[in-house]
Amino acid sequence: MSLSAEGLKLSANMAQVDRQNDQARDKYERIYGAHGLGKTAFLRVRMYGAEAFKQAEVSADCSPEQLSRKQRSFDFLLSIHEGKGKPSNPFAGLSRPELAAIVEDESGEYTDEERYVALHAKSDLDFEYFQASTSFIFPGGDARPFYRSYIEFLDNLSPVERLRYPAGDREKVERFLAQEEQRLGKLPAEFSIWELMAQG
């Protein structure tokens, strides 16, 4: 039996999706896996300590601003490695999409150390986000803002980041939100924790 044109097209589309999913999983492991950025970024710092920056491959085309950012990224990791705490993050102030783009940039524009420091900044931003969203629950037991913010968070993840969260999370939280909205009414359509954080 021969496949129809529609069947062949569907099969090709499914194969493409499988390839994209495999590529995303491979990239996830390179970045967020046990042997990802967290391991490679600290390698030179552990080996060379304060001299680590001199061991990095820094392009001669780097602008003074780029060179300063690379140096500050090494200093950031060195401070953590030496148990001195986290100094000012050179990527602080960037938006979450900007940080995610840097973390997942494998073009060579950013060193592994810079990307890992950007990952720290992204993690700090995520912590602030969920701290803000949970603050709405305690005053009156209203969980709608938390459920809406979690859905918004999932919807703004990159395909690689999305692999960190269970596949059915969004649908489950949508059901919880629907139950809360039946009890308390619908949230305004424009409600957004990211917008509230930006205003703050």
C-alpha positions in Angstrom: 0.0 0.0 0.0 1.4 3.4 -1.0 1.2 6.4 1.3 -0.9 9.4 0.2 0.8 12.7 -0.3 -0.8 13.9 2.9 0.6 10.9 4.7 4.1 11.4 3.4 4.0 15.1 4.4 2.8 14.2 7.9 5.5 11.6 8.2 8.2 14.1 7.1 6.8 16.7 9.5 6.9 14.2 12.4 10.5 13.2 11.5 11.5 16.9 11.5 9.9 17.4 14.9 11.8 14.3 16.3 15.1 15.8 15.0 14.3 19.1 16.6 13.4 17.5 19.9 16.7 15.5 19.8 18.7 18.6 19.1 17.0 20.4 21.9 17.7 17.5 24.3 21.3 17.4 23.3 21.6 21.2 23.8 19.9 20.9 27.2 22.5 18.4 28.3 25.4 20.6 27.1 24.0 23.6 29.0 21.9 22.4 32.0 23.0 18.8 32.3 25.4 17.3 34.9 28.3 18.0 32.6 27.0 21.3 31.3 28.1 24.9 31.8 28.3 24.6 35.6 31.2 22.1 35.2 33.1 23.6 32.3 32.8 27.2 33.5 34.5 26.5 36.8 37.2 24.3 35.4 39.7 27.1 34.6 38.9 28.9 37.8 39.6 25.8 39.8 42.8 25.1 37.9 44.3 28.6 37.7 42.5 30.6 40.4 43.1 34.4 40.0 45.2 33.6 36.9 42.2 32.0 35.2 41.3 35.0 33.0 44.7 34.9 31.4 44.1 31.4 30.3 40.9 32.2 28.5 40.7 32.6 24.7 39.8 36.3 24.4 39.5 37.7 20.9 41.7 40.6 19.9 38.6 42.2 18.5 37.0 42.5 21.9 35.9 46.0 22.7 36.8 47.5 26.1 33.3 46.9 27.3 33.4 43.2 26.2 36.8 42.7 27.8 35.5 44.2 31.0 32.5 41.9 31.0 34.6 38.9 30.5 36.9 39.9 33.3 34.0 40.6 35.7 32.5 37.2 34.8 35.7 35.5 35.8 35.9 37.6 39.0 32.3 36.6 39.7 33.1 32.9 39.5 36.4 33.3 41.4 34.6 35.0 44.3 32.1 32.1 44.5 34.9 29.5 44.2 36.8 31.2 47.0 33.7 31.3 49.3 33.5 35.1 49.2 29.9 35.2 48.0 28.4 36.6 44.8 29.6 40.0 43.7 27.7 42.2 41.3 26.7 40.2 38.2 27.8 41.8 35.0 24.6 40.6 33.3 22.3 41.9 36.0 19.6 44.2 34.5 19.1 42.3 31.3 15.7 40.8 30.5 15.1 37.1 30.9 14.9 36.5 27.1 18.2 38.3 26.7 19.8 36.2 29.5 18.4 33.0 28.0 19.8 33.9 24.6 23.3 34.4 26.1 23.2 31.2 28.1 22.2 29.2 25.0 24.5 31.0 22.6 27.0 28.4 21.3 28.4 30.7 18.5 31.6 31.5 20.5 30.6 35.2 21.1 30.5 34.5 24.8 32.8 32.3 26.8 31.5 29.4 28.9 32.2 31.5 31.9 30.1 34.4 30.7 27.3 32.1 29.8 27.3 30.5 33.2 27.3 33.9 34.9 24.4 34.9 32.7 22.7 31.7 33.9 23.2 32.9 37.5 21.5 36.2 36.6 18.7 34.3 35.0 18.2 32.1 38.0 18.2 35.1 40.3 15.5 36.7 38.1 13.4 33.5 38.2 13.7 33.5 42.0 12.4 37.0 42.2 9.6 36.2 39.8 8.3 33.2 41.8 8.8 35.1 45.0 6.6 37.9 43.6 4.0 35.4 42.4 3.7 33.5 45.7 3.4 36.8 47.6 -0.1 37.0 46.2 -1.3 33.8 47.8 -0.8 34.5 51.5 -2.9 37.6 52.1 -6.2 36.0 51.1 -5.6 32.5 49.9 -6.0 33.6 46.3 -3.8 31.3 44.1 -5.0 32.7 40.8 -1.9 35.0 40.3 0.5 32.2 41.1 -1.2 29.8 38.6 -1.4 32.5 35.9 2.2 33.5 36.5 3.4 29.9 36.2 1.6 29.5 32.9 3.1 32.8 31.7 6.6 31.6 32.8 6.3 28.3 30.9 5.0 30.1 27.8 8.1 32.3 27.7 10.7 29.5 28.0 12.9 28.6 25.2 12.4 25.0 23.7 15.6 24.0 25.5 14.6 25.4 28.9 11.2 23.9 28.6 12.7 20.4 28.9 13.5 21.2 32.6 9.7 21.1 33.3 7.3 18.2 33.1 5.5 18.0 29.7 2.0 18.1 31.3 2.6 21.0 33.7 0.8 23.7 31.7 -2.4 21.7 31.3 -2.4 20.7 35.0 -1.9 24.3 36.1 -4.6 25.5 33.6 -7.1 23.2 35.4 -6.1 24.6 38.8 -6.5 28.2 37.5 -9.9 27.4 36.1 -11.0 26.0 39.4 -9.8 29.1 41.2 -11.5 31.4 38.7 -14.8 29.5 39.2 -14.4 30.3 42.9 -13.1 33.8 42.8 -13.7 35.1 39.2 -11.4 35.7 36.4 -8.1 37.7 36.6 -7.8 40.7 34.3 -6.5 39.5 31.0 -3.5 41.9 31.2 -2.3 40.5 34.6 1.4 39.8 34.4 4.0 39.3 37.1 6.8 40.4 34.6 5.0 43.6 34.0 4.6 44.2 37.8 8.3 43.6 38.3 9.2 46.0 35.5 7.0 48.7 37.1 8.6 48.1 40.5 
